[in-house]
Every structure is written in structure tokens, then in C-alpha cells.
Amino acid sequence: MALARVVSFDGVDDDRIANLKRNIEEGERPTDLPASEIVLLHDSDAQRALAIVFFDNEDDYRQGEAALDAMPADDTPGRRQSVQKYSVAVRATG
């Protein structure tokens, strides 16, 4: 069963999002982050972001969670406010 790690951040400005986007697009995914997909949502006016990281199974989730928890604050979108784990009930692209 797929799982998602959903993290909310405060204090996320447009420049930080632009830097993260550039780093993700130009960089290589860390080997210790076995995510199948990463989605980053940004509310520019409120300077908030929501990161949704998808994993294919519980083992991948645990490995990814450890890597993300160890990530330096400089590599995150902003101040982490909450972290939640969800089962992915429905997933569609179109």
C-alpha cells in the first residue's frame, strides 16, 4: 500500500520556492530517499507550503522518513509545523 508523508511549513517565500525548484530539477535525488513522487504546494500570500512525499511501501516510508528528519533546516522549504503519515486511498493523474 502506498503511503504519503505530508509536511506543512511556515515562512516560505517565493525565493525559497524558486531555489528548491531549481535544486530539484537540476540535482539528483538522494539515494536514501526512495520516494516515488514529490509534490510541493505553495501559498505565496500566506508564505506557507505543503510537501507531499509518496512512498510505495512501509519500508520505503521508514527509510525516507529517516532521511527527511535528518535533513538540515537549510534544505527544507521553511519552518516545519507538522508532519503526518497517510495511506494513499486514491491516486489519479490526468
N, C-alpha and C positions, 0 to 999 in steps of 0.2 A: 504494500500500500504506500502510495506517495505521501510525503509529509512536507509541510511548509513551515519555515521559521519566519515569523513576522515581527519586525522590529520597528518601533517608532522613534523618531529623532526630532529634537527641537534645535533651533539656532542654525538652520540650514539655509544659507543664502545662495543666490544664483551662481556666484563664482565657484562655490564649493561643488555644486552640481556639475558645472562645466568641467571642472578638474577631474571629478570622479568619472564622468562620461568619457573624457579623453583617456584616462588611465585604463579604463575597462576596454575601450575599443582598441587601444594601441598595445596594451600589455597582454601577458599570458596569464591564464587563470592559475592560481596557486594549486599545486598538486595535492595539498591537504584539504582542498575544498571541493568535494565530489558533487557539486550542485548540478542539477540538470537544467536549471534556468534561474535567472536573477531578474527581478523586476524592481525598479526604483521609482516610486511616485513622489512628486514634489509639489507642495503648495507654496508658491513663491511669496504670496502676500503674508501668510502666517509663518513663513520660514520653518516649515515642518516637512518631514519626509517619512515615507513608509517604505521599508525594504522588505521584499518578499523573496525568500530563497527556497527553491523547491529541491527536494531530495527524493530519490526513487525508493528508498527503504530506510529502516531504522538504523542500520549500521552506518550508512552514508550520513544520516542526520547527526548521529553522535560524533562522527569524525568532523563534519562541517561545523557543528556547534563548538567543539573544542577549538578549532582554528579561528572561528569568528570571535569567540570570547577572548582569545589571546591577542587579537588584533590591536595594534596601538591606536590610541584615540585619533591620531593624525590621519589614519586610513579610513575612518568612519565618516558618514555624512555630517554628523553633528553630535549633540549630547544625547546619548541613548536614554530613552524614557521608559520603554517597556519592551519585553521580549515574550513572545507567545509561540507555542507549538500547536499546529493544526494538522488534522488529517485532511487530505485533499479529496473532497467529496465529489466534485465535478470539475473538469478542466476541458476547455474547448478553445480552439483557435479558428479564426475565420478570416 
